[in-house]
Amino acid sequence: MPTTKAITEPTCAVLPNAAQSAGASTMTGGSRSLLSVSSLTVQDVSDILRLATLLEAEEPVARALRLARRRVALLFYESSTRTRTSFELAAKGLGADTALISSQSSSIEKGESLRDTGLTLRALGAECIILRHLSSGAPYLLASATGLPILNAGDGMHEHPSQALLDVRTMLSALKRPENTAGETLLAGITVSIVGDILHSRVARSNALLLPRLGARVILCGPPALLPELALELGPGITIERDFDRALKQSEIVMMLRIQKERLTGVHIDLDEYTTRYQLHRGRLRAHGPQAIVMHPGPMIRGLEITSDVADGPQSVIEQQVRNGVAIRMALIHRALEPVQPVAGRKSAPVRAAKRLPAKKRGGS
């Protein structure tokens, strides 16, 4: 588990850290937390996908009874649109009460530590904390300090587990593949190229750790300044390709990443050269990936890593990624607050059906 030092000194996103990932399943909070995709088994991934589909299809009034009056805190130290909003909508969709705490409008601004903030939220009745933090390892510290289920909504350059899960759901839908396939073969035979600022991307790390375990081949593509060779140590099933056109020709799916200017301290990038070599524009897509599915975790910088005609074009599933965020995050919150007990001899336990109140009591929460 990371030490306090990891909370003040962010680690490089491409550095593997098996001990950190393994800690997610052993610390207080156990399997109800999601701190890293490495803590998930392939069966867990399949179960989360199926639960997301079940919850998305469920009648809203019945769904809102599942976690009625349970308390979920959203603790965000960084700005967010998609992740924060979808987590909040997901919690409310399950009937939970939510409280949003940001670093700009709380005692965090006065210097309160992450540990003390977490303990305060627990004392106020929070049963689960969704955390986004600028430092790698912060969710581990919070889980250890509070004993509550913690959902990692992005920690520094480390990981973004829920994004990787919603990306998998989007890929399966776009490829018209069933979610009930064995986890190890969900993406068998599929090549996914992740292109751009790999070094600083927690999304790239989580996807690179998860997708090969589901059968996919992952190509990382970018210039050496944004993609060091050390990235190969993330695990098996990963290759590096510096030539975007070659990577695109091999790919069923291409995931574009923005350059994270806020993390580029000491790194110089010639944007004109970068655009020439790594921008996904209509001409490049037609020539080298006419059937490729286009993804982007957002926010996009249109005109830099991707052009508008591609982002809004027929091969793009970027809006579907955003929509899938709510269903996946409903599943993760439900899993955190209502953990399913394993049943001997079964691959997965059935999801507990929501209890319905008499009609005269509906709509009260």
C-alpha positions in Angstrom: 0.0 0.0 0.0 1.3 3.5 -0.8 2.9 5.5 2.0 1.9 9.0 2.9 4.8 10.1 0.7 2.9 8.8 -2.4 0.2 11.4 -1.6 2.5 14.3 -1.8 4.8 13.1 -4.6 2.7 11.7 -7.6 4.2 8.7 -9.2 4.8 8.2 -12.9 1.7 6.7 -14.6 3.6 4.1 -16.6 5.4 2.6 -13.6 3.9 -0.7 -12.7 3.1 -1.1 -9.0 1.8 -4.5 -8.2 1.9 -4.1 -4.5 -0.3 -1.0 -4.7 -2.8 -2.9 -6.9 -2.9 -5.9 -4.7 -3.6 -3.8 -1.7 -7.1 -3.0 -2.9 -8.4 -6.5 -2.1 -6.8 -6.8 1.3 -7.4 -3.6 3.1 -10.4 -2.5 5.1 -13.3 -2.1 2.7 -12.3 -5.2 0.8 -13.9 -6.0 -2.5 -16.5 -3.3 -2.1 -13.8 -0.7 -3.0 -12.5 -0.1 -6.5 -9.0 1.4 -6.3 -7.4 -0.3 -9.3 -8.6 -2.5 -12.2 -5.9 -4.9 -11.1 -8.0 -5.8 -8.0 -10.8 -7.1 -10.3 -11.0 -10.6 -11.5 -12.2 -11.2 -15.0 -15.4 -12.6 -13.4 -15.8 -9.4 -11.5 -15.6 -7.5 -14.8 -18.3 -9.7 -16.3 -20.5 -9.3 -13.2 -20.1 -5.5 -13.3 -21.1 -5.4 -17.0 -24.2 -7.5 -16.4 -25.2 -5.5 -13.4 -24.8 -2.3 -15.3 -27.2 -3.7 -18.0 -29.7 -4.9 -15.4 -29.7 -1.5 -13.6 -29.9 0.5 -16.8 -33.0 -1.4 -18.0 -34.8 -1.4 -14.6 -37.9 0.6 -14.1 -36.6 3.9 -12.5 -39.0 3.9 -9.5 -38.0 0.4 -8.6 -34.3 1.1 -9.2 -34.4 4.2 -6.9 -35.4 1.9 -4.0 -32.3 -0.1 -4.2 -30.1 2.3 -2.2 -32.8 4.6 -0.9 -31.5 7.0 1.8 -28.0 5.5 1.7 -25.3 8.2 1.8 -22.7 8.7 -0.9 -20.0 11.4 -0.7 -18.3 12.7 -3.9 -14.9 14.2 -2.9 -13.3 15.9 -5.8 -9.9 17.6 -5.6 -9.8 18.2 -9.4 -12.2 19.6 -11.9 -14.4 17.1 -13.7 -17.5 17.1 -15.9 -18.2 13.6 -17.2 -16.9 11.6 -14.2 -18.4 13.7 -11.4 -21.8 14.2 -13.1 -22.2 10.5 -14.1 -21.2 9.3 -10.6 -23.7 11.7 -9.1 -26.5 10.8 -11.5 -25.7 7.1 -10.9 -26.0 7.4 -7.1 -29.2 9.4 -7.4 -30.6 6.9 -9.9 -30.2 4.2 -7.2 -32.0 6.4 -4.7 -28.9 7.4 -2.6 -28.5 10.8 -1.0 -25.3 12.5 -2.3 -23.0 15.3 -1.0 -20.5 16.9 -3.3 -17.3 18.2 -1.7 -14.7 20.1 -3.8 -11.3 21.5 -2.8 -12.5 25.0 -3.7 -15.5 25.1 -1.4 -14.6 23.2 1.8 -12.1 23.0 4.6 -9.6 21.4 2.2 -9.0 25.0 1.0 -7.9 25.8 4.6 -5.3 23.0 4.6 -7.3 20.1 6.0 -5.7 16.7 5.2 -7.3 14.0 3.0 -7.4 11.7 6.0 -9.2 14.2 8.2 -11.6 15.1 5.4 -12.4 11.4 5.0 -12.9 10.9 8.7 -15.2 13.9 8.8 -17.3 12.5 6.0 -17.6 9.2 7.8 -18.7 10.9 11.0 -21.3 12.7 9.0 -22.8 9.4 7.8 -21.1 8.8 4.5 -21.2 5.1 3.6 -19.1 5.3 0.5 -16.7 7.9 -0.9 -16.0 8.6 -4.5 -12.6 10.2 -4.7 -10.8 12.1 -7.4 -7.4 13.4 -6.3 -4.4 15.0 -8.0 -1.9 12.6 -6.4 -1.4 8.9 -7.2 -2.2 6.6 -4.3 -4.7 8.9 -2.6 -7.6 6.4 -2.7 -5.5 3.8 -0.9 -4.8 6.2 2.0 -8.5 7.2 2.2 -9.6 3.5 2.3 -7.1 2.7 5.0 -8.0 5.7 7.1 -11.8 5.4 6.9 -12.5 1.7 6.4 -15.3 2.8 4.0 -15.7 1.6 0.4 -13.8 3.9 -1.8 -14.4 4.3 -5.6 -11.3 5.7 -7.4 -12.6 8.4 -9.8 -9.0 9.2 -10.9 -5.9 9.6 -8.9 -3.1 11.6 -10.4 -1.3 9.8 -13.2 -2.1 6.4 -11.7 -5.5 5.0 -12.6 -9.1 5.6 -13.6 -10.8 2.2 -13.2 -14.4 3.2 -13.9 -13.4 4.8 -17.2 -11.7 1.5 -18.3 -14.9 -0.4 -17.4 -17.2 1.9 -19.4 -14.7 1.7 -22.3 -15.0 -2.1 -22.3 -18.8 -1.8 -22.3 -18.7 0.7 -25.2 -16.3 -1.6 -27.1 -18.5 -4.6 -26.7 -21.6 -2.7 -27.8 -19.8 -1.2 -30.9 -18.4 -4.6 -31.8 -21.9 -6.2 -31.2 -20.4 -8.7 -28.8 -22.4 -10.2 -25.9 -21.5 -9.3 -22.3 -22.2 -12.8 -21.1 -19.1 -14.3 -22.9 -16.4 -15.7 -20.6 -14.4 -12.7 -19.3 -11.1 -13.9 -20.7 -12.5 -13.9 -24.2 -14.7 -10.7 -24.1 -12.3 -8.9 -26.5 -10.5 -11.9 -28.0 -9.0 -11.1 -31.4 -9.4 -7.3 -31.0 -6.6 -4.9 -31.3 -6.9 -1.5 -29.5 -4.6 1.3 -30.2 -4.3 4.0 -27.5 -2.7 7.1 -29.0 -1.3 10.3 -27.5 0.0 11.3 -24.1 0.4 7.8 -22.5 2.9 9.0 -19.9 0.4 11.2 -18.0 -2.8 9.3 -18.7 -4.5 7.4 -16.0 -7.1 6.2 -18.6 -4.3 4.7 -20.7 -2.9 2.9 -17.7 -6.2 1.4 -16.6 -7.1 0.3 -20.1 -3.6 -1.2 -20.7 -3.9 -3.2 -17.4 -7.4 -4.4 -18.1 -7.9 -5.0 -21.8 -5.2 -7.7 -22.3 -6.8 -9.7 -19.5 -10.0 -9.7 -21.5 -8.3 -11.0 -24.6 -7.4 -7.8 -26.4 -4.1 -6.8 -27.9 -3.1 -3.2 -26.9 -0.9 -1.0 -29.0 0.5 2.1 -27.3 1.3 4.9 -29.8 3.0 8.2 -29.3 6.3 10.1 -29.3 9.1 9.0 -26.9 8.5 12.1 -24.7 4.9 11.0 -24.1 5.5 7.2 -24.3 8.7 5.9 -22.7 9.7 2.3 -23.4 9.1 1.6 -19.8 5.4 1.3 -20.6 6.0 -2.2 -21.9 6.4 -3.2 -18.3 2.8 -2.6 -17.6 2.2 -6.3 -18.5 1.8 -8.8 -21.3 -0.3 -8.1 -24.4 1.1 -4.6 -24.9 3.3 -3.3 -27.7 4.6 0.1 -28.7 4.3 1.5 -32.2 5.7 5.0 -33.0 4.1 5.2 -36.4 0.4 6.0 -36.0 -0.5 4.9 -39.5 0.9 1.4 -38.9 -0.9 1.2 -35.6 -4.2 2.3 -37.1 -4.0 -0.3 -39.9 -3.8 -3.1 -37.3 -6.7 -1.8 -35.1 -10.3 -2.5 -34.7 -10.5 0.3 -32.1 -8.5 3.5 -31.8 -8.6 5.5 -28.6 -7.3 9.1 -28.8 -5.9 10.9 -25.8 -5.4 14.6 -25.2 -2.0 16.1 -24.4 -2.2 17.0 -20.7 -0.6 20.4 -20.7 -1.2 20.7 -16.9 1.3 17.8 -16.3 3.9 18.7 -18.9 6.4 20.3 -16.6 9.9 19.9 -18.1 8.5 18.2 -21.3 8.7 20.1 -24.6 6.4 19.1 -27.4 6.4 20.6 -30.9 2.6 20.8 -31.4 2.9 21.2 -35.2 5.0 18.0 -35.5 2.7 16.2 -33.1 -0.4 17.1 -35.1 1.2 15.9 -38.3 2.3 12.6 -36.8 -0.5 11.8 -34.3 -3.7 13.7 -35.1 -6.7 11.5 -36.1 -8.2 13.3 -39.1 -10.6 12.2 -41.8 -7.9 11.5 -44.4 -5.9 9.3 -42.0 -8.9 7.4 -40.8 -10.2 6.7 -44.4 -6.7 5.6 -45.6 -5.7 3.4 -42.6 -8.7 2.7 -40.5 -11.9 2.8 -42.6 -13.7 0.4 -40.3 -12.0 1.4 -37.0 -14.1 2.4 -34.0 -13.1 5.8 -32.7 -13.0 6.5 -28.9 -11.9 9.3 -26.6 -12.3 9.6 -22.8 -12.5 13.3 -22.9 -12.1 16.2 -22.6 -11.2 16.5 -26.3 -9.0 19.2 -27.7 -10.5 19.5 -31.2 -8.0 20.3 -33.8 -5.1 18.8 -31.9 -5.4 15.1 -31.3 -8.7 14.7 -33.2 -10.6 16.7 -35.7 -14.3 17.5 -35.4 -15.3 15.6 -38.5 -13.9 12.4 -36.9 -15.1 13.1 -33.4 -18.6 13.7 -34.7 -18.4 11.2 -37.5 -20.1 7.8 -38.1 -17.2 5.8 -36.7 -17.1 7.7 -33.4 -18.6 6.2 -30.2 -17.5 9.0 -28.0 -21.0 10.0 -26.9 -21.8 6.4 -26.2 -18.8 6.3 -23.8 -20.3 9.2 -21.9 -23.7 7.5 -21.7 -22.2 4.2 -20.6 -20.6 6.0 -17.7 -23.9 6.3 -15.8 -24.7 2.6 -16.0 -21.2 1.4 -15.1 -21.0 3.7 -12.2 -24.5 2.7 -10.9 -23.1 -0.9 -10.9 -20.0 0.2 -9.0 -22.0 2.1 -6.4 -24.4 -0.7 -5.9 -21.5 -3.1 -5.6 -19.9 -0.9 -3.0 -23.0 -0.6 -0.8 -24.7 -3.9 -1.5 -21.8 -6.4 -2.0 -23.0 -9.7 -3.5 -22.1 -12.7 -1.4 -20.4 -15.5 -3.5 -22.5 -18.7 -3.8 -20.6 -22.0 -3.7 -20.5 -23.7 -7.1 -21.7 -20.7 -9.0 -19.7 -18.3 -11.1 -21.7 -15.3 -9.9 -24.5 -14.7 -7.4 -27.8 -13.3 -8.7 -28.4 -9.6 -8.2 -30.8 -8.9 -5.4 -34.1 -7.5 -6.7 -35.2 -4.2 -5.4 -38.1 -4.4 -2.9 -41.2 -2.4 -4.0 -43.0 -0.3 -1.5 -46.8 -0.2 -1.6 -48.1 2.2 -4.3 -49.2 4.8 -1.8 -45.7 5.2 -0.5 -43.9 5.5 -3.8 -42.2 8.7 -4.9 -41.5 9.9 -1.4 -37.7 9.9 -1.5 
